[in-house]
Amino acid sequence: MLLLWVSLVAVSALAVQAPGAGEQRRGAAKVPNVVLVVSDSFDGRLTFHPGSQVVKLPFINFMKARGTSFLNAYTNSPICCPSRAAMWSGLFTHLTESWNNFKGLDPNYTTWMDVMERHGYRTQKFGKLDYTSGHHSISNRVEAWTRDVAFLLRQEGRPMVNLIHNRTKVRVMERDWQNTDKAINWLRKEAINYTEPFVLYLGLNLPHPYPSPSSGENFGSSTFHTSLYWLGKVSRDAIKIPKWSPLSEMHPVDYYSSYTKNCTGRFTEKEIKNIRAFYYAMCAETDAMLGEIILALHQLDLLQKTIVIYSSDHGELAMEHRQFYKMSMYEASAHVPLLMMGPGIKVNLQVSNVVSLVDIYPTMLDIAGIRLPQNLSGYSLLPLSSETFKNEHKLKNLHPPWILSEFHGCNVNASTYMLRTNHWKYIAYSDGASVLPQLFDLSSDPDELTNVAVKFPEITYSLDQKLRSIINYPKVSASVHQYNKEQFIKWKQSIGQNYSNVIANLRWHQDWQKEPRKYESAIDQWLKTRMNPRAV
């Protein structure tokens, strides 16, 4: 790691020696290379103050200093596959019908990388993609399909930590490091020799929690795992213990999420702090892999010719709102990092406009000088990060002053829709009537502890009308409800006589096997009801 730090100093020195290098006009004859690094489960608030004080992220800080950081970037769906489907297609979740981790894009879908390849770019992908249909476990999809069933079952293991007691252990997430090595080898052996521009994608699994044992109390992916080396990058005194509402006062959807994630039990302050510390350490390891890519570009004299973008598919609650994982519209889950640096990108710029992952598609094409399709949900981020646009009034009109995020998967028993504007966050559920909405003023309540939907009915109504002008969410909720039933029936028929045994041994097995007939009966009742969203 000493070499890594020496190289970082060298890159920083290079940046000081050539202060204008990162501010070239896009009018240059040769379009730049592009490297996109996308991690999993990275809380975007860690990339700016005060979240940035809790863990050392030197390469994210380097990108901030030498490029543009978007302070209000969001996922379009806080779960892996639907979020990535939005990023690779440039379309909102309801337009691609990427309803859960099993339902994404068709494998032959034309992505922004396909378009860039057709226009002369050399392309390469390494690591986690997860934007096409057919992946993830049987448990994951059955839990999503049956979320409207009138039962409450724990679907995850209790969140826990696991420490490698080794102060020199750097490569904890071996698979991610191997994919990072593959990307660097490709840069060194192939990309360096290209006369055409290239686009490289690297997908990381960190800082997603690790799988837990398949039996016993801990099951699913609920283990926060790191080494003493990475834990040393965390400022333990700066770790904030989140405030929780009493279980009896939680929003009904939040309670369902907390229960199915096995988080309604008692947690000590030490447990919560450890989970958060281990998560931040996993973020530090993620930053180091991003750094290896940046250093390789520098060593190959490609850094000044390449736009580097870093983001994540969603965040991680890390015990905020009595939950871990994602699947929530709260900031820890929905707020993602988004940083860009390279030719034509403004240096040391912080953009406060709300943006989202569907903006990646048009941004990639804009970098390549390719005409943008008219049907995209997103907008190019280049104008927001370019020195060409200095007029603040014009900047506000380049991207709409809102973003849309939606969720239809497991651990949440109602389709969820989030409209984020300047300082308001409005969250609607299901058909808009059967489940109470939420409204948060993020300027005065950044921890989202006080729902002010009833206090400000005019604002609630106005934001709901705006949301309905973007998406007919009651209709979408009904479509998802019907899809879930149809898919469950097909799956049940495919299992045949083994159905009772298979469904009893999914991730909810500990609870299910206590009263199997009760839960099978609840599913039978659900299948008999009309196909419309039910009240929570």
HELIX and SHEET records of a PDB file:
HELIX    1   1 LEU A    2  GLN A   17  1                                  16    
HELIX    2   2 ALA A   21  GLU A   23  5                                   3    
HELIX    3   3 GLY A   44  THR A   47  5                                   4    
HELIX    4   4 GLY A   51  GLN A   53  5                                   3    
HELIX    5   5 PRO A   58  ARG A   66  1                                   9    
HELIX    6   6 CYS A   80  SER A   89  1                                  10    
HELIX    7   7 THR A   93  THR A   96  1                                   4    
HELIX    8   8 TRP A  112  ARG A  118  1                                   7    
HELIX    9   9 ILE A  138  TRP A  145  1                                   8    
HELIX   10  10 GLU A  174  LYS A  189  1                                  16    
HELIX   11  11 ALA A  191  ASN A  193  5                                   3    
HELIX   12  12 LEU A  228  LEU A  231  1                                   4    
HELIX   13  13 ARG A  236  ALA A  238  5                                   3    
HELIX   14  14 LEU A  247  GLU A  249  5                                   3    
HELIX   15  15 PRO A  252  THR A  260  1                                   9    
HELIX   16  16 GLU A  269  GLN A  299  1                                  31    
HELIX   17  17 LEU A  303  LYS A  305  5                                   3    
HELIX   18  18 GLU A  320  ARG A  322  5                                   3    
HELIX   19  19 GLU A  331  ALA A  334  1                                   4    
HELIX   20  20 LEU A  357  ASP A  359  5                                   3    
HELIX   21  21 ILE A  360  ILE A  367  1                                   8    
HELIX   22  22 LEU A  382  SER A  385  1                                   4    
HELIX   23  23 GLU A  392  LYS A  396  1                                   5    
HELIX   24  24 PRO A  457  ILE A  470  1                                  14    
HELIX   25  25 TYR A  473  ILE A  495  1                                  23    
HELIX   26  26 GLY A  496  ASN A  498  5                                   3    
HELIX   27  27 TYR A  499  ALA A  504  1                                   6    
HELIX   28  28 HIS A  509  TRP A  512  1                                   4    
HELIX   29  29 PRO A  516  LYS A  528  1                                  13    
SHEET    1   A 7 ARG A 122  GLY A 127  0                                        
SHEET    2   A 7 PHE A 198  GLY A 203  1                                        
SHEET    3   A 7 ASN A  33  SER A  39  1                                        
SHEET    4   A 7 THR A 306  SER A 312  1                                        
SHEET    5   A 7 LEU A 338  MET A 341 -1                                        
SHEET    6   A 7 GLY A  67  TYR A  74 -1                                        
SHEET    7   A 7 HIS A 335  VAL A 336 -1                                        
SHEET    1   B 7 ARG A 122  GLY A 127  0                                        
SHEET    2   B 7 PHE A 198  GLY A 203  1                                        
SHEET    3   B 7 ASN A  33  SER A  39  1                                        
SHEET    4   B 7 THR A 306  SER A 312  1                                        
SHEET    5   B 7 LEU A 338  MET A 341 -1                                        
SHEET    6   B 7 GLY A  67  TYR A  74 -1                                        
SHEET    7   B 7 LEU A 349  SER A 356  1                                        
SHEET    1   C 2 MET A 160  ILE A 164  0                                        
SHEET    2   C 2 THR A 223  SER A 227  1                                        
SHEET    1   D 4 ILE A 403  PHE A 407  0                                        
SHEET    2   D 4 THR A 416  ARG A 420 -1                                        
SHEET    3   D 4 TRP A 424  TYR A 429 -1                                        
SHEET    4   D 4 GLN A 438  ASP A 441 -1                                        
END                                                                             
